[in-house]
Each structure stands twice: as C-alpha cells, then as structure tokens.
Amino acid sequence: MPKETCSLENHPSRLLGFQEVADFIGVSPKTVRRYHNQRLLPEPIRLGGKLLLKWRLGDIADFVNKQAEGVQE
C-alpha cells in the first residue's frame, strides 16, 4: 500500500512572506510592501510582535480572484 503524503505547499493556511506573495501575484516585493502600506492587500498575520508579516495563501488567492472579477465586469 503506498504511503500518503500530506503536502502543505498549497494549503490555504500556508503563510507567505513578501517574496512569496510577490511571486504569487506577479509583482516585485517592493510593490507588495507598497500595496500593504496602502491597505490594498488582506491584513497580514504579525509574528514576533510587529516585525514579521505573513499572509495566508488562501487570503492572497481570494484577493487575486476578486481583482480578476473586477476586471471582467
């Protein structure tokens, strides 16, 4: 019987940093920071107080889908 493996790579709760969010939405990390400062992105999770920002993969995927829906209207 093959052993099943659980991959968290695409799990909606997976946490993404600036570079990973940038790669996911196709912009630079600097643009992700600018979007965050302008409050265009979903609210991140703050780890270690306020120093480390991470976004849930599911939240970023929803953000991209909503942006795509806005373009189609």
PyMOL CGO cylinders between C-alpha atoms (Angstrom):
from pymol import cmd
from pymol.cgo import CYLINDER

trace = [
    CYLINDER, 0.00, 0.00, 0.00, 1.51, 3.38, -1.00, 0.3, 1, 1, 1, 1, 1, 1,
    CYLINDER, 1.51, 3.38, -1.00, 2.13, 5.83, 1.78, 0.3, 1, 1, 1, 1, 1, 1,
    CYLINDER, 2.13, 5.83, 1.78, 0.08, 9.02, 1.51, 0.3, 1, 1, 1, 1, 1, 1,
    CYLINDER, 0.08, 9.02, 1.51, 1.94, 12.26, 1.96, 0.3, 1, 1, 1, 1, 1, 1,
    CYLINDER, 1.94, 12.26, 1.96, 0.37, 15.44, 3.21, 0.3, 1, 1, 1, 1, 1, 1,
    CYLINDER, 0.37, 15.44, 3.21, 1.66, 18.49, 1.37, 0.3, 1, 1, 1, 1, 1, 1,
    CYLINDER, 1.66, 18.49, 1.37, 1.11, 21.88, 2.93, 0.3, 1, 1, 1, 1, 1, 1,
    CYLINDER, 1.11, 21.88, 2.93, 2.54, 23.63, -0.11, 0.3, 1, 1, 1, 1, 1, 1,
    CYLINDER, 2.54, 23.63, -0.11, -0.91, 24.58, -1.46, 0.3, 1, 1, 1, 1, 1, 1,
    CYLINDER, -0.91, 24.58, -1.46, -2.82, 24.58, 1.83, 0.3, 1, 1, 1, 1, 1, 1,
    CYLINDER, -2.82, 24.58, 1.83, -4.92, 27.78, 2.25, 0.3, 1, 1, 1, 1, 1, 1,
    CYLINDER, -4.92, 27.78, 2.25, -3.45, 28.34, 5.73, 0.3, 1, 1, 1, 1, 1, 1,
    CYLINDER, -3.45, 28.34, 5.73, 0.15, 28.27, 4.50, 0.3, 1, 1, 1, 1, 1, 1,
    CYLINDER, 0.15, 28.27, 4.50, 1.91, 31.50, 5.40, 0.3, 1, 1, 1, 1, 1, 1,
    CYLINDER, 1.91, 31.50, 5.40, 3.66, 33.55, 2.71, 0.3, 1, 1, 1, 1, 1, 1,
    CYLINDER, 3.66, 33.55, 2.71, 6.29, 36.26, 3.08, 0.3, 1, 1, 1, 1, 1, 1,
    CYLINDER, 6.29, 36.26, 3.08, 6.79, 39.31, 0.88, 0.3, 1, 1, 1, 1, 1, 1,
    CYLINDER, 6.79, 39.31, 0.88, 8.77, 37.44, -1.81, 0.3, 1, 1, 1, 1, 1, 1,
    CYLINDER, 8.77, 37.44, -1.81, 6.28, 34.57, -2.00, 0.3, 1, 1, 1, 1, 1, 1,
    CYLINDER, 6.28, 34.57, -2.00, 3.31, 36.95, -2.23, 0.3, 1, 1, 1, 1, 1, 1,
    CYLINDER, 3.31, 36.95, -2.23, 5.15, 38.88, -4.94, 0.3, 1, 1, 1, 1, 1, 1,
    CYLINDER, 5.15, 38.88, -4.94, 5.79, 35.69, -6.89, 0.3, 1, 1, 1, 1, 1, 1,
    CYLINDER, 5.79, 35.69, -6.89, 2.16, 34.59, -6.48, 0.3, 1, 1, 1, 1, 1, 1,
    CYLINDER, 2.16, 34.59, -6.48, 0.63, 37.84, -7.76, 0.3, 1, 1, 1, 1, 1, 1,
    CYLINDER, 0.63, 37.84, -7.76, 3.37, 38.62, -10.29, 0.3, 1, 1, 1, 1, 1, 1,
    CYLINDER, 3.37, 38.62, -10.29, 4.83, 41.82, -8.86, 0.3, 1, 1, 1, 1, 1, 1,
    CYLINDER, 4.83, 41.82, -8.86, 8.03, 42.80, -7.04, 0.3, 1, 1, 1, 1, 1, 1,
    CYLINDER, 8.03, 42.80, -7.04, 8.40, 42.56, -3.25, 0.3, 1, 1, 1, 1, 1, 1,
    CYLINDER, 8.40, 42.56, -3.25, 8.63, 46.37, -3.20, 0.3, 1, 1, 1, 1, 1, 1,
    CYLINDER, 8.63, 46.37, -3.20, 5.17, 46.53, -4.82, 0.3, 1, 1, 1, 1, 1, 1,
    CYLINDER, 5.17, 46.53, -4.82, 3.81, 44.09, -2.22, 0.3, 1, 1, 1, 1, 1, 1,
    CYLINDER, 3.81, 44.09, -2.22, 5.13, 46.38, 0.51, 0.3, 1, 1, 1, 1, 1, 1,
    CYLINDER, 5.13, 46.38, 0.51, 3.52, 49.38, -1.21, 0.3, 1, 1, 1, 1, 1, 1,
    CYLINDER, 3.52, 49.38, -1.21, 0.19, 47.52, -1.56, 0.3, 1, 1, 1, 1, 1, 1,
    CYLINDER, 0.19, 47.52, -1.56, 0.40, 46.61, 2.13, 0.3, 1, 1, 1, 1, 1, 1,
    CYLINDER, 0.40, 46.61, 2.13, 1.13, 50.21, 3.15, 0.3, 1, 1, 1, 1, 1, 1,
    CYLINDER, 1.13, 50.21, 3.15, -1.84, 51.38, 1.03, 0.3, 1, 1, 1, 1, 1, 1,
    CYLINDER, -1.84, 51.38, 1.03, -4.00, 48.66, 2.67, 0.3, 1, 1, 1, 1, 1, 1,
    CYLINDER, -4.00, 48.66, 2.67, -4.80, 47.07, -0.69, 0.3, 1, 1, 1, 1, 1, 1,
    CYLINDER, -4.80, 47.07, -0.69, -3.82, 43.56, 0.45, 0.3, 1, 1, 1, 1, 1, 1,
    CYLINDER, -3.82, 43.56, 0.45, -5.63, 41.46, 3.04, 0.3, 1, 1, 1, 1, 1, 1,
    CYLINDER, -5.63, 41.46, 3.04, -4.50, 42.03, 6.62, 0.3, 1, 1, 1, 1, 1, 1,
    CYLINDER, -4.50, 42.03, 6.62, -1.34, 40.03, 7.32, 0.3, 1, 1, 1, 1, 1, 1,
    CYLINDER, -1.34, 40.03, 7.32, -0.57, 37.93, 10.36, 0.3, 1, 1, 1, 1, 1, 1,
    CYLINDER, -0.57, 37.93, 10.36, 2.03, 39.60, 12.56, 0.3, 1, 1, 1, 1, 1, 1,
    CYLINDER, 2.03, 39.60, 12.56, 4.56, 37.20, 14.02, 0.3, 1, 1, 1, 1, 1, 1,
    CYLINDER, 4.56, 37.20, 14.02, 7.09, 38.28, 16.63, 0.3, 1, 1, 1, 1, 1, 1,
    CYLINDER, 7.09, 38.28, 16.63, 5.15, 41.40, 17.51, 0.3, 1, 1, 1, 1, 1, 1,
    CYLINDER, 5.15, 41.40, 17.51, 5.08, 43.75, 14.53, 0.3, 1, 1, 1, 1, 1, 1,
    CYLINDER, 5.08, 43.75, 14.53, 8.34, 42.70, 12.91, 0.3, 1, 1, 1, 1, 1, 1,
    CYLINDER, 8.34, 42.70, 12.91, 7.39, 39.73, 10.76, 0.3, 1, 1, 1, 1, 1, 1,
    CYLINDER, 7.39, 39.73, 10.76, 4.43, 39.94, 8.36, 0.3, 1, 1, 1, 1, 1, 1,
    CYLINDER, 4.43, 39.94, 8.36, 2.95, 36.84, 6.74, 0.3, 1, 1, 1, 1, 1, 1,
    CYLINDER, 2.95, 36.84, 6.74, -0.17, 36.35, 4.63, 0.3, 1, 1, 1, 1, 1, 1,
    CYLINDER, -0.17, 36.35, 4.63, -2.32, 33.22, 4.37, 0.3, 1, 1, 1, 1, 1, 1,
    CYLINDER, -2.32, 33.22, 4.37, -2.18, 31.69, 0.91, 0.3, 1, 1, 1, 1, 1, 1,
    CYLINDER, -2.18, 31.69, 0.91, -5.99, 31.46, 0.87, 0.3, 1, 1, 1, 1, 1, 1,
    CYLINDER, -5.99, 31.46, 0.87, -6.35, 35.19, 1.63, 0.3, 1, 1, 1, 1, 1, 1,
    CYLINDER, -6.35, 35.19, 1.63, -3.98, 36.14, -1.18, 0.3, 1, 1, 1, 1, 1, 1,
    CYLINDER, -3.98, 36.14, -1.18, -5.71, 33.75, -3.60, 0.3, 1, 1, 1, 1, 1, 1,
    CYLINDER, -5.71, 33.75, -3.60, -9.08, 35.35, -2.70, 0.3, 1, 1, 1, 1, 1, 1,
    CYLINDER, -9.08, 35.35, -2.70, -7.56, 38.80, -3.24, 0.3, 1, 1, 1, 1, 1, 1,
    CYLINDER, -7.56, 38.80, -3.24, -6.33, 37.81, -6.72, 0.3, 1, 1, 1, 1, 1, 1,
    CYLINDER, -6.33, 37.81, -6.72, -9.70, 36.27, -7.61, 0.3, 1, 1, 1, 1, 1, 1,
    CYLINDER, -9.70, 36.27, -7.61, -11.57, 39.42, -6.52, 0.3, 1, 1, 1, 1, 1, 1,
    CYLINDER, -11.57, 39.42, -6.52, -9.19, 41.57, -8.56, 0.3, 1, 1, 1, 1, 1, 1,
    CYLINDER, -9.19, 41.57, -8.56, -9.77, 39.36, -11.61, 0.3, 1, 1, 1, 1, 1, 1,
    CYLINDER, -9.77, 39.36, -11.61, -13.56, 39.56, -11.14, 0.3, 1, 1, 1, 1, 1, 1,
    CYLINDER, -13.56, 39.56, -11.14, -13.34, 43.37, -11.02, 0.3, 1, 1, 1, 1, 1, 1,
    CYLINDER, -13.34, 43.37, -11.02, -11.52, 43.39, -14.36, 0.3, 1, 1, 1, 1, 1, 1,
    CYLINDER, -11.52, 43.39, -14.36, -14.12, 41.14, -16.01, 0.3, 1, 1, 1, 1, 1, 1,
    CYLINDER, -14.12, 41.14, -16.01, -17.07, 43.33, -15.02, 0.3, 1, 1, 1, 1, 1, 1,
]
cmd.load_cgo(trace, "trace")
